[in-house]
Amino acid sequence: MKILTNKLWCILSSRSFLASLLAINILGTIYGYIWYGSQLEDTKPIFLIFVPDSPTATLFFSIAIIGWLFGKHYRMFEVLALVTLVKYGLWAVVMNLLTLNELGSIGWVGWMLIGSHFLMAVQGVLYIPMYDFKPIHLVLTAIWTLHNDFIDYVYEQMPRYSMLNEYMNEIGYFTFWLSIASLLFAIFVMKKRLLVAQNNN
């Protein structure tokens, strides 16, 4: 099992695989911003940065990958990527499943969104060995993440799922705790890395 895990990691951490993953995430980021086009057109400039959650998460991850390809750690983007990939990846899966429950069907686009967003969360977790962020980066990420929730559900800048409008209070509550869970997961990742580093010294 350990041999298999080591072989898998050799593939995941290879420059060729990272370069391919970077290309996929850049394309996904562009597609995501286009997807939000109509909502962004109706958004006040002060809120623009907070609206396209998922493509911004993949943008953070793309920047982190660029750092790894050049042997560097863009620590702020690493922790932002981890937290937002897990949070918005799982969030979108849940929202689309709720939509399926409401409408009875979501078509191939809905299933594509479920699959792609689930893989967002998966890639964030798979690259745990690469992250090297510090407590200060985690604190700033917590501020960003919770402030984004505040903007979304107080100023109503959340992604549009019109068929779920009557559940916005419940969705906002769920999103807040998903943010907390994602941040706690990042704390676990950071502590685990520090523990490994201490044991190696």
Secondary structure, DSSP 4 states (H G I P E B T S, - for coil): -HHHHHHHHHHHTSHHHHHHHHHHHHHHHHHHHHHTHHHHHTS-GGGGGGS-HHHHHHHHHHHHHHHHHTT---HHHHHHHHHHHHHHHHHHHHHHHHHHHHHS--HHHHHHHHHHHHHHHHHHHHTGGG----HHHHHHHHHHHHHHHHHHHHTT-SPP-GGGGGGHHHHHHHHHHHHHHHHHHHHHHHHHHHHHHHHH-
